[in-house]
C-alpha cells in the first residue's frame, strides 16, 4: 500500500523531477532563474520543455495548457494537444521552448476595465518558472502570467510577482544595514486557511438561489443553528470524512501541503489549512484547492459552497491569510526570539508592518472587498470593516517601553497548573490569541483575517507586500549613510510607534464601543461596503505608492477599480433578479395556493357545521393574504429599483444606487418571504428549508 510520502507531488514537475530529467547545466541555470530572478535563456527553455513533455506523456497527459488567473477571480485554461502531423500520416508528440514560454489566448472576453478595445482580442500568457507545472487529468498545466497586447497585466499573478520583487528589493536594503550581506533574497510566505460549507447535491439542485448566486437569498431561521457550539471541532461525519480523505489525496498528489482539517462553527461548515509556502505558490495552490474541493464534493454527492455568507443567521466563511517574511537562508524576519526588546532587526520589520497597515488600511480593506464579503465583515464571526492590529501584551509592553524610553522588565513565564498531577506541566504563552482582530500577530507571523472564502489571496498579498515594501523603503532611505546607525535606528523605531500606535488594538474588535473609538477618536477608516472603499484605490497616495514600486501602472489601477465595481454590481443585480424570479414564480404561487386551500377547508367545515368559528383557518388565511400582498408589493419595488439602475451614469454611481437602494429592497422582500415560510405548510413551500440543508449531510 502506498504511503503519502510515496505519492506526494507525483503529478508535479517539481525540483525532484527537474534534477532527474535535466542536465546539471540546465538545472542550475533554471534554479538561478527561480531563486535569484536571473533572465531565462531560450536554450534552457527548450531543454525544460522537452523534459516536461516526456514526463507529462509518461503520466498519460495528451494536452498542455497555460494555466492563468484572469480578473474573473477564478482560473482559466485553453488546452492544446501535444500531437503534430507527420509526413507518413501518423503523428508525433511535440512541445517546444517557445510553446512553454509563451501562449496567445483570446483576451477579448476577459475583464479588462478598458485596458483594451473589444476588437483588440490578442493576449499573451508567459510561463512563471517560480511555480511548478502540474498534471490535472490528462493535461499538463503550466502556471503563467496573462497580459494584453499592449503589455498591461490582465491577471492577478503578474502584480503579485511584482509586489514580491518590490518587497525583496527593499528588505535586502534594510538587511544590509544590519550587516546581512549574504542574504540573496527575501520572500513573503503564506498559509491560507480555507473555510467552506458542504451540503447535499439534492438540496442544492432544489434551490435556484444557490445555483445562480452561491448563497441562499431566502430562508427562515431553523429551530437549531450554531447556538450549542456542538459542531465546532466535533467528530467528523463519515460522509464528510470520506470527502476530506479523497480531497487530501488529490491535493497531496499536486504537492499541496494540506495539513489541518476540522469542523467549523456553523452546521455543515468545515476548514482546511495548508503548510506555509511562498506567496506566489500559495496563491496558485489555493486556487487549485478551491477547484478540487468542488470537484471532489461532486463525486460524493455533495456541493462545496465557497460563498462568504451562504446562510443568514450562522457564521459565514473566511480565508485567514497567515503572512510572514523569510530570507533564502530560512531566517524568519518576524520571529521575535527570546528577547524581542533586544532584537533590533525584528523590531524594525515589526514597525514596518505596523506603519504599512496604518498608512494603507484603505488598500487592505479594498483588497478583500466583494459583494459576498460585505455580508460577512462586521458580523460576529468575522473582523469588523475597521482595520486594526493585535500585537499582544508582551510586544505591546516592548513598544510602550521604547516609545517612553522606560526599562522593559520582560514577560514572566507562568506555569499552567491544571490541578491533576498526571497531566504535563507547561508554560503559558506570554499573550493570548485575539480572534476578533483583522490583523493579528501570532508568534512569528501576521494573520490577516478579513479575506472572504471565495477570494483569491493574490489581491490581499499584493497590497500587503507593496505597503511593507514602502515602509522598508522609507527606513532604508533614512538609515543609509547615517553616521550613528544605532541612534538613528532607535529614533526611527520610536517615531514609528508614536506615529502609528493608533492602529494597535488588543481588545474586543466586536465591541460597538471600539468601532466608535476607532473612527471618532483614533481616526481609523470604516468602509463598510465595496462601494464605500473601492474608489479610494485611485487616491493619489495609493497610486503613487503602487506605481513607484512598479506593482501596477496607473492604467492597471484604473482598470481594476472599474472591474471590481462592475463585479459588485453584476453580482448584486443577479441576486436581485433571482429574488424577483423566485418570489414571483415560486413563493407567491405556493403561499397563495396554501391560503386558498386553507380557506376552502374552512368553508367545508362550516358547511358541515355552521356553528364552527374556524378561527385558526380564518386567522391563518388573513395572515397569508397579507403576506402575499406584501411580497407582491416588495417584489415590484425591487424590480423597479433594478430597472432604475439603467439611469446610472457610470459604474461608481451604479454601485452607490445598489448600496443605498437595491440592498434594502432585497432585505425587505426577504423579511416578508421568510415570515411566510414560517406559516406555510412545509409541503407547499417550494424550497428545502435551512433545517433541511444545514443538517442534510449525515
Secondary structure, 3 states (H helix, E strand, C coil): CCCHHHHCCCCECCHHHHHHHCCHHHHHHHHHHHHHCCCCCHHHHHHHHHHHHHHHHHCCCCEEEEEECECCCCCECCEEECEEECCCCCEEECCCHHHHHEECCECCCCCCCCCCCCCCCEEEEEECCCCCCEEECCEEEEEEEEEECCCCECECHHHHHHHHHHHHHHHHHHHHHCCCCCCCCEEEEEEEEEEEEEEEHHHHHCCHHHHHHCCCCCCCCCCCCCCCCCCCCCCCCHHHHHHHHHHHHHHHHCCCCEEEEEECCCCCEEEEEECCEEHHHHHHHHHHHHHHHHHHHHHCCEEEECCCCCCCCCCCCEEEEEEEEEECCCCECCCCCCCHHHCHHHHHHHHHHHHHHHHCHHHHHHHCCCHHHHHHCCCCCCCCCECCEECHHHHHHHHHHHHHCCCCCCCCCEECCCCCCCCCCCEECCCCCCCCCCEEECCCCEEECCCECCCCCHHHHHHHHHHHHHHHHHHHHHHCCCCCHHHHHHHHHHHHHHHHHHHECCCCCCCHHHHHHHHHHCCCCECCCHHHHHHHHHCHHHHHHHHHCCCCCHHHHHHHHHHHHHHHHHHHHHHHHHHHHHHHHHHHHHHHHHHHHHHHHHHHHHHHCCCCCCHHHHHHHHHHHHHHHHHHHHHHHHHHHHHHHHHCCCHHHHHHHHHHHHHHHHHHHHHHHHHHHHHCCCCCCCCCCHHHHHCCCC
